[in-house]
Structure formats: C-alpha cells, structure tokens
Amino acid sequence: MTALKTASGAQHAALLGVGSYRPSRVVPNAEIVEAIDSSDEWIQQRSGIKQRRWATPEETVRMMAVEASRKALDAAGIDARQIECVIVATVSHMLQTPAVATLVAHDLGTDNAAAFDISAACAGFCHGVGMAADLVRGGSAGHVLVIGVERLSDLTDVGDRGTAFIFADGAGAAVVGPSETPGIGPVVWGSQGEHFDHIRQREDWRDVIASEKPRMPHLVMLGNPVFRWAAYAMAKVGQEALDRAGITADQLDVFVPHQANMRIIDALARSMKLPATVKIARDIAEMGNTSAASVPLALDRMIAEGQARSGETALLIAFGAGLAYAAQVVTVP
Ligand SMILES: CC(C)(COP(=O)(O)OP(=O)(O)OC[C@H]1O[C@@H](n2cnc3c(N)ncnc32)[C@H](O)[C@@H]1OP(=O)(O)O)[C@@H](O)C(=O)NCCC(=O)NCCS
C-alpha cells in the first residue's frame, strides 16, 4: 500500500474577529399583535422579546451575510483573499442549490475559497465554529469565515400565535484562524432526530407543489416541549463544554446562549450555577430569535458595548430544530 501525505495546520485556532448586520426595519410587538390574539405584555412576559428586526426586500440573505462578513474581516485585520473556506449556516436561503456561501465568497473577493452551506438550524453557527477550528488545525484551510444568517420572516406565518412573535432576521460572522494559544475549546454537539417534528417546516416542497392552494412551508413549533428541552438538557451540554475546555464556571467571563427565549437564558444560567460576575447576552429583547445568526449577533453586540473584552472566556451554546445543538468555550477576540 502506498502511504499518502497528510496535511497538518496551526497548532491552535481562535476567533480573530466578529461582525454582524442588523436589518433596518424594527418591528415592535404592537405590529405583531395586529395579526394574532396576543398582547405586548404577554409576549414580553413569556419570551422577553420587545421588538425584532425583519429584513426589507433589499436585505437579502446574501447581502446581510456579506455585510456581517466585511465587518468580521475588518475586526480581524484579515484580507478577504486570505480566506480559504466560507461556511454559511442558514435555513432561509431559498434556493436548494447552489449554496449561498459561493455567492458570499464571490462578493467578498476571496480567491477561490471553498464555500458551502450547513443546515443545523439555530445551532448552525456553533457547528460552523467547531468545524472551522478543526479545518484550521487540520491544515485544510488557513483562515475560515463562519457566517450565521437568516431571513426567518420569509418562513414565519404571521397568523400563527405560537411562532409569529419569535422569529426574526439578521446576520453574524466570525473569522477563525491560527493562534499561538488555544482560543476555541472542544465542541460538544449532537442531535435528537426522534424530535424532528418539534420545530420544522410544515411541508416539504413536493407537498407544497402538489397542494391545491400552494403556500410557503412556514416554520411550525411545539413551543412547550422545545422550551423544556432547551431549559434543562442544554445546561448539561454547556457544562460539558466547560469541562472539555478545562475550566469551571468561576473562570467564565461571558455567556452567549442562543437567543431563543429570555426565560430559557435565565433557566440555563441558573441550572449551570453561573456566578453573578458572568456577563450574559440578552440581545433577544431587541432582536427576537434569529436562529443561526443569534449567537454571533449577540457576541458582536457585547464586544461593541464593552461587555465582552478581548481575552475573556466565553461559553457559546446554540440549539434548535433537529433537535440539534452545539457548544464550545472561546476566547473573545
Ligand atoms: C413559545 C413560548 C413562548 C410559549 O410559551 P409557553 O409558556 O410555553 O406557552 P404555552 O404554549 O404553554 O401556552 C400558555 C398559554 O398561553 C396561550 N398563548 C399561546 N400563545 C400565545 C400568544 N402568542 N399570545 C397570548 N397567549 C398565548 C396559550 O393559549 C395558553 O393559554 P391557556 O393557559 O389558557 O391554555 C414558549 O413555549 C417558548 O419559548 N418555547 C421555546 C421556543 C424556542 O425556543 N424556539 C426556538 C428554539 S430554537
């Protein structure tokens, strides 16, 4: 048997820069409740959401991903031509193929970067960061751009009182590259396909076409079981990510959970017994649930507002349809 050469990359990988894009149109709860039997008070009390942003027609998945990426590249001080792989986590690029990542790579002016989309719903960005760290360390790519982007307003039934107030739009991106010290801890990830129906598109495209009254296959959700799963099972996943990174909750500075529901964020912090000194992302109040974009959007805001400082230790954790989840500890760039 002929032995093959193998690749090897940097000893360590880290987040080098983060950027985000917030769509221009602010949608307050007052607008949501025009179409459903609900109230601003109920929505705030049960979810913590005060408003969200829904993209205008010009704010496409491609456009938002490119804008967030440009800011991440600037923050990292990296030229787009140094990017060798672009990973876009999204469920709202409305073309089955090709991947929107190829357009994003092209718009940014990367030089023939590998580019592909991943479908891990709300957990997509943390899946991407885990993969990017391995690609950099394994020698498959020098620098990787990881983007979480969604236009969930396209997939939201504004008349469904179980979901209309939750889902929203936006983009966040991070540059992952070589580092002298470990900046991305081991990923803890998994899925529970037995709960495939907990959050899903109502029909697949063939059912839509066959239907007498074709309609967008909107997202549907069993809110209560999802809530219970996220609030309890995800605390264990977060703890495992801390353990695998070799740190305790006392050594954590920042907690950036998926922005699904303020009560889930609070329950996770309580179950994980995070000290009061840990700064917690609460972007959901202004942004709603932006699925794959929520973690980088929230992290970028904390960096911009001085809540997350360079060199601090942050736990990222995201979870959603699948039911898929992923978590890792990172060093704030
Ligand atoms: C959606 C969610 C906020 C609903 O909150 P909940 O406390 O579970 O609400 P329930 O579905 O149990 O309903 C409780 C009551 O509120 C009512 N209700 C449901 N939706 C309502 C709405 N939009 N406005 C007002 N009342 C509503 C129900 O009819 C029910 O009334 P009843 O007690 O008289 O029967 C919550 O389940 C949730 O956040 N789930 C997880 C969502 C999530 O994280 N999704 C994404 C993961 S990526």
The ligand as an SDF file (V2000), in Angstrom:
LIG
                    3D

 48 50  0  0  0  0  0  0  0  0999 V2000
  -43.4670   29.8330   22.5070 C   0  0  0  0  0  0  0  0  0  0  0  0
  -43.4510   30.0310   24.0090 C   0  0  0  0  0  0  0  0  0  0  0  0
  -43.0210   31.4530   24.3520 C   0  0  0  0  0  0  0  0  0  0  0  0
  -44.8630   29.8180   24.5330 C   0  0  0  0  0  0  0  0  0  0  0  0
  -44.8400   29.9650   25.9320 O   0  0  0  0  0  0  0  0  0  0  0  0
  -45.4980   28.8530   26.8510 P   0  0  0  0  0  0  0  0  0  0  0  0
  -45.3680   29.3470   28.2080 O   0  0  0  0  0  0  0  0  0  0  0  0
  -44.8380   27.5440   26.5370 O   0  0  0  0  0  0  0  0  0  0  0  0
  -46.9800   28.8950   26.3560 O   0  0  0  0  0  0  0  0  0  0  0  0
  -47.9960   27.6770   26.1350 P   0  0  0  0  0  0  0  0  0  0  0  0
  -47.8980   27.2250   24.7200 O   0  0  0  0  0  0  0  0  0  0  0  0
  -47.8110   26.6600   27.2220 O   0  0  0  0  0  0  0  0  0  0  0  0
  -49.3550   28.4120   26.3390 O   0  0  0  0  0  0  0  0  0  0  0  0
  -49.6820   29.0190   27.6010 C   0  0  0  0  0  0  0  0  0  0  0  0
  -50.9600   29.8330   27.4210 C   0  0  0  0  0  0  0  0  0  0  0  0
  -50.6690   30.9860   26.6100 O   0  0  0  0  0  0  0  0  0  0  0  0
  -51.5500   30.9900   25.4760 C   0  0  0  0  0  0  0  0  0  0  0  0
  -50.8010   31.5180   24.3520 N   0  0  0  0  0  0  0  0  0  0  0  0
  -50.0330   30.8290   23.4680 C   0  0  0  0  0  0  0  0  0  0  0  0
  -49.5040   31.6810   22.5790 N   0  0  0  0  0  0  0  0  0  0  0  0
  -49.9420   32.9110   22.9030 C   0  0  0  0  0  0  0  0  0  0  0  0
  -49.7130   34.1840   22.3750 C   0  0  0  0  0  0  0  0  0  0  0  0
  -48.9420   34.4020   21.3090 N   0  0  0  0  0  0  0  0  0  0  0  0
  -50.2980   35.2400   22.9960 N   0  0  0  0  0  0  0  0  0  0  0  0
  -51.0780   35.0800   24.0650 C   0  0  0  0  0  0  0  0  0  0  0  0
  -51.3300   33.8840   24.6200 N   0  0  0  0  0  0  0  0  0  0  0  0
  -50.7600   32.8120   24.0410 C   0  0  0  0  0  0  0  0  0  0  0  0
  -51.9920   29.5700   25.2970 C   0  0  0  0  0  0  0  0  0  0  0  0
  -53.2060   29.5030   24.6190 O   0  0  0  0  0  0  0  0  0  0  0  0
  -52.0690   29.0780   26.7040 C   0  0  0  0  0  0  0  0  0  0  0  0
  -53.2840   29.5330   27.2510 O   0  0  0  0  0  0  0  0  0  0  0  0
  -54.0870   28.6490   28.3160 P   0  0  0  0  0  0  0  0  0  0  0  0
  -53.1830   28.5300   29.5180 O   0  0  0  0  0  0  0  0  0  0  0  0
  -55.3180   29.4620   28.5870 O   0  0  0  0  0  0  0  0  0  0  0  0
  -54.3420   27.3390   27.6760 O   0  0  0  0  0  0  0  0  0  0  0  0
  -42.5020   29.0260   24.6780 C   0  0  0  0  0  0  0  0  0  0  0  0
  -43.0240   27.7350   24.6070 O   0  0  0  0  0  0  0  0  0  0  0  0
  -41.1450   29.0090   24.0720 C   0  0  0  0  0  0  0  0  0  0  0  0
  -40.4170   29.9890   24.0970 O   0  0  0  0  0  0  0  0  0  0  0  0
  -40.7330   27.8330   23.5590 N   0  0  0  0  0  0  0  0  0  0  0  0
  -39.4260   27.6590   23.0190 C   0  0  0  0  0  0  0  0  0  0  0  0
  -39.3000   28.4720   21.7970 C   0  0  0  0  0  0  0  0  0  0  0  0
  -37.9760   28.3550   21.2330 C   0  0  0  0  0  0  0  0  0  0  0  0
  -37.0180   28.4940   21.9370 O   0  0  0  0  0  0  0  0  0  0  0  0
  -37.9360   28.1000   19.9440 N   0  0  0  0  0  0  0  0  0  0  0  0
  -36.8130   28.1000   19.1980 C   0  0  0  0  0  0  0  0  0  0  0  0
  -35.8110   27.1650   19.6420 C   0  0  0  0  0  0  0  0  0  0  0  0
  -34.6090   27.4100   18.5170 S   0  0  0  0  0  0  0  0  0  0  0  0
  1  2  1  0
  2  3  1  0
  2  4  1  0
  2 36  1  0
  4  5  1  0
  5  6  1  0
  6  7  2  0
  6  8  1  0
  6  9  1  0
  9 10  1  0
 10 11  2  0
 10 12  1  0
 10 13  1  0
 13 14  1  0
 14 15  1  0
 15 16  1  0
 15 30  1  0
 16 17  1  0
 17 18  1  0
 17 28  1  0
 18 19  1  0
 18 27  1  0
 19 20  2  0
 20 21  1  0
 21 22  1  0
 21 27  2  0
 22 23  1  0
 22 24  2  0
 24 25  1  0
 25 26  2  0
 26 27  1  0
 28 29  1  0
 28 30  1  0
 30 31  1  0
 31 32  1  0
 32 33  2  0
 32 34  1  0
 32 35  1  0
 36 37  1  0
 36 38  1  0
 38 39  2  0
 38 40  1  0
 40 41  1  0
 41 42  1  0
 42 43  1  0
 43 44  2  0
 43 45  1  0
 45 46  1  0
 46 47  1  0
 47 48  1  0
M  END
$$$$
